[in-house]
Amino acid sequence: MNLQLGSDTKARIQQRIKTGRFATPTDVVLAGLQLLEQQEKSRSAEIDHVRELIFTGLQELDRGDGLDGEQVFKDLLAELDDK
C-alpha cells in the first residue's frame, strides 16, 4: 500500500522517530493504529455499559419500581465521568 502524506504528517512521523522510540515510519503508523483500536474497544465497552444500565432501569420499571429520573441521569453522567 502506498500512502500520500502531507508534509506536516511526515514531519510529525519524523519527530517520533527522532525520539528513539520508533525505528521506522511503519512503526509509528502501527502504534497509531493500535491506539485507535484500543480507543474503539474502550468506547464500545462504555456504550455496552450504558445499554446495560438502561436495560436494568427498564426492568425495574416493568416491576413497578419507581425511579427518580433526575437521579438516574445524574448516576449515568457520574458513571461516564468516572471513565
N, C-alpha and C positions, 0 to 999 in steps of 0.2 A: 504494500500500500504506500502510495506517495501522498504526502500532505503538503499543502501550501500554507506556510505560516507567515504571519506579518512580522515585521522587524521587531516590534515590541515583544511579541511572544518569543521570538528567537532569543532576544536579549534576556528575557526572564528565565528561559531554559539555561542559557549560558551562565547566568548568575548562580543558579542552583548547582551547576557542575563545579563552578569555582569554589563553592563552599567545601568541596571534597566529599560531600555526602553521596553524590551521584557521579558515576563514571561516564555515562553517555546520555544523549538526549532521549534515547529509548527508555532508560531507567527513570528519568524524570516523568515522562508520559505515563509509564506503568504505575508509578507511585500515585500520580494524579487519578488514574482510573481506579486504583484500589481505594483511594479515599472517597471517590464518588460512589462506589459500590457500598462502602460502609455507611455513608450518609443515607443512601436509598434504603438499606436494610433497617437502619435506625428509624427513619421516617415511617416505613411500613409497619414496624413494631408499635410505634406511637399510635398510628391510625387503628391498628388492631385493638390496642388497649382501650382507646376511646369507644370503639364499637362495642367492646365487651362491657364497658361501663354503661353505655346506653341500653344494651340488651338487658343487663341486670336491673336497671331502673325500670324498664318496661315490664319485666317480670314482677317486680314489686308492685307496680301499678295494677297489673292484672290480678294480683292477690288482694287488692284493695288497700294496700299500704300506701298511705299518703306521703308525698314528699314535698318539701318546700322548694319550689322552683328556683328561687334565688340562691338557696344554699347549694342546690345541685350544680348550678353554673359556677359558683364560687369554688366548689370542690373540683370540678373539671378543670378550671383555669389553674388552680393550685397544682393539680397533677401535671399539667403541661408545663408549668413554670419550673417544676422540680426536675424536669428532664433536660 
